[in-house]
């Protein structure tokens, strides 16, 4: 099986061209043998002389020993399998091989067929059966080796295709451990190990994204980039794409600050290697515009978008150009250039089909511009037409329609039509709950429903939505993401409304700790969480803690200087009120003790000190 292993080694050395590639073997041509393609042994043919001289005898050919004949037969079958170009030819050759080779010898051939089937993606169940057969044949003595790692990666890839995400994660984690041991022990080509390791890390990122664990997926994508950096030249196009893929992943979790350097690096590499007018540069600039928008640097965003549009026009990429024009209009809206945005969108809508999703999205952006101009009647007409289109496409594009519903709800929210906004968000949630890979979106939508219910006085109904949102977003973005902090802040407000100050204090404490890490202690939202925490302790009669946190609020606003004079005066007024209440409290009255903080990953040592301080005060 030496030739077959050489073929698989070549597959291992081929690296995926995109972070969304199916596997390391997805684009690799199988090595082909130029020798005979026959499936069976061809008998030796001997040329006989037309006459026989009495003095000359032609010797009979000596018989080939059975062992040598078997070796020749195996060699020919292996060559036939290696030369097969289609799946059908490979399977036909494999059936002949089953009669000659033992199961262990068939392991590599099973692996190769499994890789081929996985690449084609048409019969994942058959690919799974060959992958399992290969693993069973090759993993006999539990010794780590590259073929076993390749089998495990294949099993992970196929399980992902079948949406068996937990199975996929298990196989890929095991493959990762095997490769780690191989890399540490040596004895295997570094290039081979890196290629398979890249495939494993990439597949781990795909699976974790599908499970909604996006923050964890980022770590795997970073490792993919590190592997490529060790493999390719620093100005390689592969590195350009890998940097852009990582930037896109950061954008997906709304971490625009981290996305920026990777996006800029991708642009630098592609500009140097391909020139200013390449499609890759256009995609980089378009993404860079989105990153700058996320950072609220809208002028820079629009500049990058315009540059991207010029390139897309040169290449006649009309579909991409339309999307870029819609992005540009949204940037104009963010800059307050509403008439300009409406003009751009009016031109775009004429290029769209009547019942297309693109038209619906254009109308939503136009409604946003009109809403900002307080042209509410025209805004609603755009939204109603958009909803009519989207309603018919729920089954075709559920995720895209859900995103559009969420965007439309924001317009109704801006117009203070909260019931309509809540109703649309519930439709959004119903669509997203059927898509496991959209757990992060599900969490965000639940958070918005909870906030709107809280805003409209439906406090008891808001709590389960907020609690659900907190759990989903912690799984997706990690326990210290600022979005999780906002949800705990809203939960604290809900408990305070229900006259449950102890529970409220717990939630505000968690919110403050998260925001301290994610936003910094002097950010306005962090200060608000601290203010709320002071208020909750004041409601409980725990004035020592309330005063302590109120003083932190004052110190934070003082750091803002003249821009926060009003906030500072209000904070100082509240501090004086707390001091008066503390002086007036009866010496015989004991303030209520705070409940222990919830055991969540977001709870830090500082949070638990709040409870300890309260105990000391009592």
Phi, psi and omega in degrees: 000016184299317181295320180296319178294323177300320178298315180293326177297321177297321177299318182297327182284342177282131184252149180293148182269355182211154180288355177252014179297150183294311178198174183296339181262004192298324183251007186273127174288140178287140182295141185243141180261135182269004181276189184304142181260006185295142180275334182246159178291132177269124184296145177293135179249128182250134179276123179266149180285146182289341176217164184237122174282135184300332182272354186238125177248133177274120183288144176288140179296138180288140181294143179280130179301148184299324181294317180293322179297322179293321178298316179298318181297315178299318181297317180293320179294320179296319179294322178296318179296317181295327183276350181296134183258328182254163178299320181298317179295321179295317181293322179296314178296323181297322179297321175295320182296327182300334180277350185242319183268151174277172189297323179295321179291335180278357184301312181294321178295320178298319178298317182295318178295319178300317178298318180296315180295321179295320178298318181287328173072011185270334183221075183297330179296319178293320177300321179296320181294321178290324178295317178296319179296319179296316181296318180297323182284323188268336185260059186277316188252013176060026177265130182295131176209160185297318178302323178296317178299320179294321176298315181295321177296318178297316178299321177295318180295314181292319178298324175298317179299325180274006180062026174264074193292322180294319176298315181301316181298320179297313179298316184292321177297322178293318177301320180298319179293317179299315181294324177299318178293318180297318180295322181286324184276338183074193180086355179231147179304128179299322179299318179298313181297316181297320181298313180290322179299319177299316179299319180295314180297320179296316179293323176300319178297317179299314182294315181294323174298317180296331179271001180083007182265067191289327180295320178292323180298328179301321181297320179292322178293325176297320178294323176302315180296318179299319179296317180293325178296329178280346189254320187253163173296154188294340178253021181291143176300328177301320179290326177299313180294321180296320177295319179293321178301318180291321176299318179297322179295320177293322177298322181298333178258015175064024177261078187288330180298316179288329181292327189304307183298325179291322179293318178296322178295318178300316180297318180299314182295313183291324178295317180294319186273329189241348182092167186291338189257021182273156179297323179299320178295322177299316179295321178298314182293323178297316178294320179299324175298319179294320179298313179297325176298316178298329177273004180063028172258073193289330177296314177298321180299313182294323178299314179294322180296317180297318178297320178295318181299320179301317180293316181297325176295317180299326181266002180057037178270079191293322181296315177295324180295319178300315180295322179295323179293323176294317176302318180298318178298320178295325176293321177298320178298317179298331179272358180082012180266069191290316181298319179296319179296316179298320178298316178299314183290328177298320177292323182290318186298331179289344180264002183256155177283154190303313185252027183272154176299326180300316178298318179301316181293322178296318180294326177296316178296321178295320178299323179298316179296316180294322179297318178294336176271003182062029173266071191292324180296314178295322178301313182294325178298317177299317182293322180294318177297317179299316180297322178298320178291314186293324181302325182279353185244013182300318182284332183283313184226071187299320183291314180297319179294320179299316178299320180292318177302318180299318179294319179296321180301326179297325179293318177294325176298317178298326179274010179064023175262075190290325181296317178296318179299315180296318180300317179294322179293326177292324174296320177300313182297320180298323178288318184289330181297340179272356183243098185301331181285355182255027181302323180295319178292321178301317179297317180296319180293318177301320179297318180292321177298314180300318181295318180292322176296320177296319180295327182265013174084005180266067191294314183299322179290332184290326190301311181298326177294319180292319179296317178298318180298317181299316181294317182292319182288328175297318179294324186277315190248355183095156187288347183252018178286141184300329179298322177295321178300318179298321181294316178296327177296318178292323176298319177300318178297322179296314180294326178294321177297326181274011179060044176238070187297331179295313177296322179299316181299321178300313182293318180295324179295317178295316180301315181297317181298318180295315183290329174304319182282312188282324186244339184098150186292343183258004176290145184303321181288326175294318179297320179298318179298320178295319177299317179296322179296318177299317180297316181297316179293327175297319178297328180279349184085011179269077192287331179298313178292319180300316180294320180301312181289327177295325177294323176297323177298314181298314180300320181293317179292327178298328180292344180277347179073211187296335183291346183237032183298317181296315180297322180294316179299317180296319179296321178292323177297316180295326178296317179297321178299315180298321180295322178296316179296321180296319179292327183276350181293138181293138180296338182272353182266133178259126178294154180295143177277143176285145175288155176298150181290151179296146181275088177235157178300339182283344184282124183256176178299322180299320180299316183292335176292335177300317180293318181297318178299321181294321179297319180295323179297322181288000000 
